[in-house]
């Protein structure tokens, strides 16, 4: 039916935007593969976030001790870990002053880079064909 074709095209377009090319023709298989990919991406993102949080905690005071999850579109790529890092609150004068400091900016950048390096050292990317 036209509705089924429209839905399939919409799902295929969504997969392409996310970077995952699901080559399976069966819709149930496509959904299962996408669900597995999304679950793996969320787990990887949480691991990366935990690593980054640990490194940022060495630079300054953390507002939250745990990684939080959110449904932002930029965090939903199915094939790569995605994180959104809040470095400070500019509504807090002390934190705003720190953010203006070249020294603090460099410490934050170093902490993020170290966190990323440590994450990939512990979780090396697998060589794979992106078409599932």
N, C-alpha and C positions, 0 to 999 in steps of 0.2 A: 504494500500500500504506500501511498504518498507520505503518510505520516511516519511510517517505519523508515522509509528512505531518508526523510528529513532528520529524524532522530539519529540514524546511523551517521549521516553526514555531519551533524552537529557534534556527536561524540568523536568522530575521526578528527574534526577540526580542533576540538579541545585537546586531543592527544598530541596533535602536531604542535600546538602552541606550547604544551608542556615539554616537548622534546622527546616524547616516547612514541615511537612508531610501532603501533600494534598491527602486525600483518595478518593475524588470525581473522578468518572470515566470520566465524560464529560469534554472535553478540555476547553470549554468556561467557565464552572463553575470553573475549576482549575485556569484559568487565572484571573477570577474575584476575587476569594479568595486570590490569590497571590497579585493582585493589591491592594486590601483592606488592606492586611497585610503590604505591602510595604508602603502605605500611612500612616498607623498608626505608623510604625517604624520611618518614616521620621519625623512625628510630635513629637513623643516621643524623638527622637534624638535632635531636635531643642529645645525642652523644657529643656532637660538635658544640652545641650550646653549653653543655656542662664543662667541656674543656676550656672554652672561652671564658665562662664565668669564673672558673678557678684562676685563670691568669689575670683577669681584670680585678679580681679580689685582692691580688697582691699589690695593685696600683692604688686602689682607693676603697672606700667603704661601699659595700653592696647594699642596695635597698631590698633586694630579695635574694635569699640564699639558694633558690631553686630556679631552674629554667621554666618559663611559662610557655604555654602554647596559645596560638591565636590563629584565626582563620583568614589572615590576610592573603590576598591573591599572590603577592610576591613570595610567599612562603610555600606555595603549592606546586612547584615544579616537581614532577613525579620521579625524575632521575638524578637529582643532585640534592645534597643536604642544603637547607636554606635556613638562615638565621637573620633576625633583626636585632641589632645591638643598640640598646639605650645607654648612652655613656654618662648622662647626668640630666638633672632638671634645671633648665635655665631660669625657672621661677625661684630657685634657691640661690641667693646671692653668693654664697660660698662656692657652690658648685659652678655657677656661671663664671666666677673669677678663675677657678681652676681650668675650665674649658678654654679660657682665653690665653692661658699660659702655654708657650711653645714647649716647655719642658713636659708638662702634663700631657699635651697632645702626643708628643713623641713616646711617652711611657705607655699611653693607651694603644698607639699604633704598634709598638713593640709587643705588648701583651696579646693583641689580636693576632699578630703574625705568629708568635710563639704558640698560641693556642691552635691555630690552623695547622702549623707544622706538626705539633704533637698529635693532633687528631689524625692526620694522614699517615703519620709514622705508625700509629696503632691500628689504623683502618685503611690500608692501601686500597686504592681503587682497583677494581677488577678489570682486566682487559676483556671487553665484550663487544658483541655486535649490538648496536642500539636497536635493531629491528627484532621484535619479539614474536 
